[in-house]
Amino acid sequence: MSSLPHQPALPAAEAPSACSAAAPIEIPRSALPPLPDDILTNRPGGHVDLRRFFPHPQRPLEIEIGSGKGTFLAQQSPECPGTNYLGFEYEREFFMMGVDKLTRAGSTNVRMMCLDAGDFLHWRVPDACCRVLHLYFPDPWPKAKHHRRRMVSDRFLADAWRVLEQRGEVRIVTDHAEYWAWMQEHFARWSSADPAALEPAHADRSASRCFLRRAFEPPTNAKMSEGELVGTNFERKYRREGRPFNATTLVKLA
Ligand SMILES: C[S@@+](CC[C@H](N)C(=O)[O-])C[C@H]1O[C@@H](n2cnc3c(N)ncnc32)[C@H](O)[C@@H]1O
């Protein structure tokens, strides 16, 4: 995977976890405390410390939204054993296939949850806890009446900015031209393509320029075929169909 400049070194002594390396891949809903009654005025009261679900809680956390059958997680997690991966997939059938695949692979640095990732990010994920959000081939919801179901939205970008560490990244790939155009409209409100935006004194550092938009760099994953962007099931299927892809990386600005 492309390395981030701020990637922290592993601490010499890592804090103990509530969870052993052999813990099940699935984090059940029952592991989550209920949302507090005062959630509307006490947003942090709903947050869950996601690190405690991993045997090495101090390691950097990356989240995949819409993991499908878990192919990206299964390929990427052994490449980066010093990273914790958490995948969200709300279709139970795909989720179980992913859990099965990761269990059989003996993955110790991956967990999956079967729930709505957008709502979870909004209500449950603490600030500045995540290094990368992966969003590969999100459902395009092509009918206008379903556009509100699209993952990329102003709410999502606000939540992504909040949960990412400084210089953390949202990585996005899509095959869908009209969804891509929709994303571009949203990115224009939230990001700058000028690398100088990384400089603290840059004049374009307004509240509406929360991310730097830059070219997508594929992870270096030994199991990916040459020319692949992320090597997910949908990428492989769409590649066979000859569909073109669009991809970008949004880097969180302070
Ligand atoms: C088109 S598939 C892509 C799967 C995988 N990322 C890939 O590239 O092969 C989109 C996946 O995202 C899941 N999904 C869509 N919206 C979701 C949400 N809000 N929370 C969790 N999963 C979601 C769908 O169930 C589906 O499995």
PDBQT file of the ligand as one rigid body, heavy atoms in Angstrom, charges set to zero:
ROOT
HETATM    1  C1  LIG A 301     -21.288  -2.802  -5.676  1.00  0.00    +0.000 C 
HETATM    2  S1  LIG A 301     -20.872  -3.657  -4.216  1.00  0.00    +0.000 S 
HETATM    3  C2  LIG A 301     -19.113  -3.518  -4.135  1.00  0.00    +0.000 C 
HETATM    4  C3  LIG A 301     -18.515  -4.537  -3.187  1.00  0.00    +0.000 C 
HETATM    5  C4  LIG A 301     -16.976  -4.449  -3.083  1.00  0.00    +0.000 C 
HETATM    6  N1  LIG A 301     -16.568  -3.177  -2.554  1.00  0.00    +0.000 N 
HETATM    7  C5  LIG A 301     -16.346  -4.676  -4.407  1.00  0.00    +0.000 C 
HETATM    8  O1  LIG A 301     -15.779  -3.729  -4.996  1.00  0.00    +0.000 OA
HETATM    9  O2  LIG A 301     -16.401  -5.824  -4.880  1.00  0.00    +0.000 OA
HETATM   10  C6  LIG A 301     -21.372  -2.539  -2.955  1.00  0.00    +0.000 C 
HETATM   11  C7  LIG A 301     -21.451  -3.208  -1.601  1.00  0.00    +0.000 C 
HETATM   12  O3  LIG A 301     -21.656  -2.236  -0.606  1.00  0.00    +0.000 OA
HETATM   13  C8  LIG A 301     -22.648  -2.705   0.303  1.00  0.00    +0.000 C 
HETATM   14  N2  LIG A 301     -23.232  -1.500   0.888  1.00  0.00    +0.000 N 
HETATM   15  C9  LIG A 301     -23.878  -0.511   0.233  1.00  0.00    +0.000 A 
HETATM   16  N3  LIG A 301     -24.251   0.456   1.071  1.00  0.00    +0.000 NA
HETATM   17  C10 LIG A 301     -23.810   0.076   2.310  1.00  0.00    +0.000 A 
HETATM   18  C11 LIG A 301     -23.903   0.655   3.599  1.00  0.00    +0.000 A 
HETATM   19  N4  LIG A 301     -24.531   1.826   3.782  1.00  0.00    +0.000 N 
HETATM   20  N5  LIG A 301     -23.356   0.006   4.645  1.00  0.00    +0.000 NA
HETATM   21  C12 LIG A 301     -22.729  -1.195   4.459  1.00  0.00    +0.000 A 
HETATM   22  N6  LIG A 301     -22.627  -1.800   3.256  1.00  0.00    +0.000 NA
HETATM   23  C13 LIG A 301     -23.151  -1.170   2.193  1.00  0.00    +0.000 A 
HETATM   24  C14 LIG A 301     -23.587  -3.498  -0.574  1.00  0.00    +0.000 C 
HETATM   25  O4  LIG A 301     -24.355  -4.429   0.157  1.00  0.00    +0.000 OA
HETATM   26  C15 LIG A 301     -22.616  -4.179  -1.526  1.00  0.00    +0.000 C 
HETATM   27  O5  LIG A 301     -22.152  -5.406  -1.016  1.00  0.00    +0.000 OA
ENDROOT
TORSDOF 0
